[in-house]
Amino acid sequence: MSKSVCVYCGSHNGARPEYMAAARHLGQLIAECNLQLIYGGGSVGLMGVLADSVLAEGGRVTGIIPEQLAERELAHRELTQLRVVTGMHSRKALMAELSDAFIAMPGGMGTLEELFEVLTWSQLGLHSKPCGVLNILDYYEYLLGFLDHQVAEGFLNEQQRNQLQVSKDPRHLLELVGFTPAAGVQVDGN
């Protein structure tokens, strides 16, 4: 059975070229691992860069996009599979169902919301799939500091905090969420 990784990321490129470079690199590694990319289905921003990178390396990409965003986010029509769903809740549920691990790259409110939903589901025991953030240019430093603050203030325990894997390097992050970039084998057997 094929393994897949869900990547949450922005529908904008961001202010620095390093974000796009990281999306390209992560996409190449996903294809190298023989993983299927599951993502939001857009052709623009980091979403488009990531999907194009996986496809350029001969990889498989499934995009999931709600009807109302298919036009606004310019649904990517060159994917292995594009699934248009009725709404955001359907999108997130299907992305979670189809994925073996989750990674958040830099992005906006939607990226954060998607990341925190799967982290919450993990905390509640609804899944045991690994979650990570690609902390390019320390993009997530303030967020990680806030999670540490939640632990210090007694609203999050250390074990829950440590469920979120963090790396500045795409290859290392793939390893942290259970994949070996040269083999595409999930380390923990999930």
Buried (B, 14 or more C-beta within 10 A) or exposed (E): EEBBBBBBBBBBBBEEEEBBEBBBBBBBBBBBBBBBBBBBBBBBBBBBBBBBBBBEBEBBBBBBBBEEBBEEBBBBEEBBEBBBBEEBEBBBBBBBEBBBBBBBBBBEEBBBEBBBBBBEBBBEEEBEBBBBBBBBBEBBEEBBEEBEEBBEEEEBEEEBBEEBBBBBBBBBBBBBBBBEBEEBEBEEEE
